[in-house]
Amino acid sequence: MLDSFRRRRRLRRARPGDGSALRDYRPWQLFTRTLFTLELEDEERGASVYAVDVHFMADELDDLTEDSLDDLTEDSSKRSEAPPVALYRDGAQLQIADPPVAFAVPGGAIEVATSLYGLSRMRYTPEDAPARTLTPHRWSLEGWRARFGRRFPRTSAAVGILAILVLLVGLVLGVPQIAEVITQIDLVAEHVGTFTSPVSLPVWANAMMLFAGILAATERALTLRHHWLIDADTTWTSLA
């Protein structure tokens, strides 16, 4: 029931697109943009290719000015801003939205969610079949990671397990230290008391943990894996 409610709310986030053409993916957009595709059958149109274009650095639609929104949805020739997420059908823009969002498509919906490190969800959820991940553009980071996984499956699996271990160790070692810092705040200490962490690492060790955690979280995002505990630092972004 909760998933159904959340999906209906995300479907309402989608706004009409302007019909503009999908722009080619460029090598210099490797860290700012990603692109996924999916082919679906429609009784009226036949086979169509749907594309989801994600710009990580784009301003949220709610934060854009009225003139900027007009540029996005009315006149593509004047467009200066790219929406955070856009759905295309056969190369023409259908809808735009802020993530997380669900786009209604034949037979189900395409669900898109992002985290601090990239994507946390990019899947097609049919009404009567298991969900499946869309296909990443071959030159996107997700596309590179997918090809690496197909070419070196054992190494890929080992990297995925290592990422999980790094994030779990980071939680075990980091949470007590963060709790100690928070309870040192006078207002917090007055109500809940103070907490002394059983773990105390030097600055250099915490810095290495942070760097390793960022790499592990990025690996999880590139493979579109997300778990409420393992990826606890980004779970809140997927609850909206």
C-alpha positions in Angstrom: 0.0 0.0 0.0 2.8 2.4 0.9 4.6 1.7 -2.4 1.3 2.3 -4.3 0.8 5.6 -2.6 4.3 6.7 -3.2 4.1 5.8 -6.9 0.9 7.8 -7.3 2.5 10.8 -5.7 5.5 10.5 -7.9 3.4 10.2 -11.0 1.8 13.6 -10.1 5.3 15.2 -10.2 5.7 14.8 -13.9 5.0 17.9 -16.0 4.4 18.2 -19.7 7.5 18.4 -21.9 8.0 20.8 -24.8 8.4 18.2 -27.6 12.0 19.2 -28.1 14.5 16.6 -29.6 16.7 14.5 -27.3 20.2 15.9 -27.4 23.2 13.6 -28.1 25.2 12.3 -25.2 28.6 14.0 -25.1 31.8 12.6 -23.5 32.3 15.7 -21.4 28.9 15.1 -19.8 30.3 12.0 -18.1 29.9 13.3 -14.5 26.9 15.6 -15.0 24.5 13.6 -17.1 23.3 10.1 -17.7 20.9 8.6 -20.2 18.9 5.3 -20.2 16.6 3.8 -22.8 13.8 1.2 -23.0 11.8 -0.2 -25.9 8.1 -0.7 -25.3 5.1 -1.9 -27.4 2.1 0.2 -27.7 -1.2 -1.0 -29.3 -1.7 2.4 -31.0 1.9 3.3 -31.9 3.7 0.0 -32.1 7.2 -0.2 -30.8 8.6 3.0 -29.3 11.9 3.8 -27.7 11.6 5.7 -24.4 14.6 7.5 -23.1 15.2 9.0 -19.6 17.7 11.9 -19.6 19.1 12.9 -16.2 21.1 16.1 -15.5 22.6 15.9 -12.0 23.6 19.5 -11.8 20.3 21.0 -13.1 18.3 23.3 -11.0 15.1 21.9 -9.6 12.0 22.9 -11.5 10.4 24.4 -8.4 13.4 26.7 -8.0 13.3 28.0 -11.6 11.8 31.4 -12.3 8.5 31.6 -14.3 10.4 32.7 -17.4 12.8 29.8 -17.1 9.9 27.4 -16.9 8.4 29.0 -20.0 11.7 28.4 -21.8 11.6 24.7 -20.7 8.0 23.9 -21.6 7.0 26.3 -24.4 9.9 27.3 -26.6 12.7 24.9 -27.0 14.6 27.4 -29.2 15.0 29.7 -26.2 15.8 26.9 -23.7 18.8 27.7 -21.6 18.2 25.2 -18.8 17.9 21.4 -18.9 15.4 19.8 -16.5 16.7 17.5 -13.8 14.8 14.5 -15.4 13.1 14.3 -18.8 11.3 11.5 -20.5 11.5 11.2 -24.3 9.6 9.0 -26.7 11.2 8.3 -30.1 13.5 11.3 -29.5 10.7 13.8 -28.5 10.4 15.2 -25.0 7.2 14.0 -23.3 7.6 15.0 -19.7 10.0 16.7 -17.2 10.3 16.5 -13.5 12.3 16.7 -10.3 13.4 13.3 -8.9 12.1 11.1 -7.5 9.5 10.7 -10.1 7.4 8.1 -11.9 6.5 8.5 -15.6 3.4 6.7 -16.9 4.3 4.6 -20.0 2.5 1.7 -21.7 2.0 -1.2 -19.4 3.4 0.5 -16.3 5.7 3.2 -15.1 9.3 4.3 -15.3 10.6 5.2 -11.8 13.6 7.5 -11.4 15.3 8.4 -8.1 18.7 10.0 -7.4 21.0 10.1 -4.4 24.0 12.2 -3.4 26.2 9.9 -5.5 24.2 9.4 -8.7 21.1 7.2 -9.4 19.4 5.0 -6.8 16.6 3.9 -9.2 16.1 3.7 -12.9 13.6 0.9 -13.6 10.5 0.0 -15.5 7.7 -1.4 -13.3 5.1 -3.2 -15.3 1.6 -3.7 -13.9 1.8 -7.5 -14.0 5.5 -8.4 -14.2 8.8 -7.9 -12.2 10.5 -4.6 -12.5 13.5 -4.3 -14.8 16.4 -1.8 -15.1 16.6 0.4 -18.2 19.6 0.1 -20.5 22.3 2.8 -19.9 23.9 4.7 -22.7 27.1 2.9 -23.7 29.3 6.0 -23.0 27.7 7.0 -19.7 29.4 6.0 -16.4 26.7 3.4 -15.8 27.3 2.1 -19.3 31.0 1.7 -18.7 30.3 0.0 -15.4 27.8 -2.4 -17.0 30.3 -3.4 -19.7 33.0 -4.0 -17.0 30.5 -6.2 -15.2 29.8 -8.3 -18.3 33.5 -8.6 -19.2 34.8 -9.4 -15.7 31.8 -10.8 -13.8 33.9 -12.2 -10.9 35.9 -9.0 -10.4 32.7 -7.0 -10.7 31.0 -9.1 -8.0 34.1 -8.7 -5.7 34.0 -5.0 -6.2 30.3 -4.9 -5.3 30.9 -7.0 -2.1 33.8 -4.7 -1.1 31.6 -1.7 -1.5 29.0 -3.2 0.9 31.7 -4.0 3.4 33.2 -0.5 3.3 29.8 1.1 3.8 28.9 -1.2 6.7 32.2 -0.6 8.4 31.7 3.1 7.9 28.4 2.9 9.7 29.7 0.9 12.6 32.7 3.2 13.1 31.2 6.5 12.1 27.8 6.5 13.8 29.1 6.4 17.4 31.5 9.2 16.7 28.8 11.3 15.1 26.5 10.6 18.1 29.2 11.8 20.5 29.6 15.1 18.6 25.9 15.7 18.5 25.4 15.1 22.2 28.1 17.6 23.0 25.7 20.3 21.9 24.2 22.0 25.0 20.6 21.8 23.9 20.9 18.1 23.0 22.8 17.3 26.2 20.2 18.9 28.4 17.5 16.6 27.0 19.2 13.3 26.3 22.5 13.6 28.1 26.0 13.0 26.6 27.4 10.0 24.9 31.0 8.9 24.7 31.9 6.9 21.7 33.7 3.6 22.2 35.4 4.3 18.9 37.9 7.2 18.6 39.8 7.4 15.3 42.5 9.9 14.3 41.6 12.5 11.8 43.6 10.8 9.0 41.7 7.5 9.6 38.3 9.3 9.5 39.4 11.1 6.3 40.3 7.7 4.7 37.0 6.2 5.8 35.1 9.2 4.2 37.0 8.8 0.9 36.5 5.1 0.8 32.8 5.6 1.6 32.3 8.0 -1.2 33.9 5.5 -3.7 31.8 2.7 -2.3 28.6 4.7 -2.5 29.5 5.8 -6.1 30.0 2.1 -7.0 26.6 1.3 -5.6 25.0 4.2 -7.6 26.6 3.1 -10.9 25.2 -0.4 -10.5 21.8 1.0 -9.4 21.9 -0.9 -6.1 20.2 0.7 -3.0 19.4 -0.6 0.4 17.9 1.4 3.3 20.7 0.3 5.7 23.7 -0.1 3.5 23.1 3.2 1.8 21.8 4.9 4.9 23.4 8.2 4.2 21.3 8.6 1.0 18.1 6.7 2.0 16.3 9.9 2.9 16.5 11.1 -0.7 14.4 8.1 -1.9 11.6 8.6 0.6 10.0 11.7 -1.0 
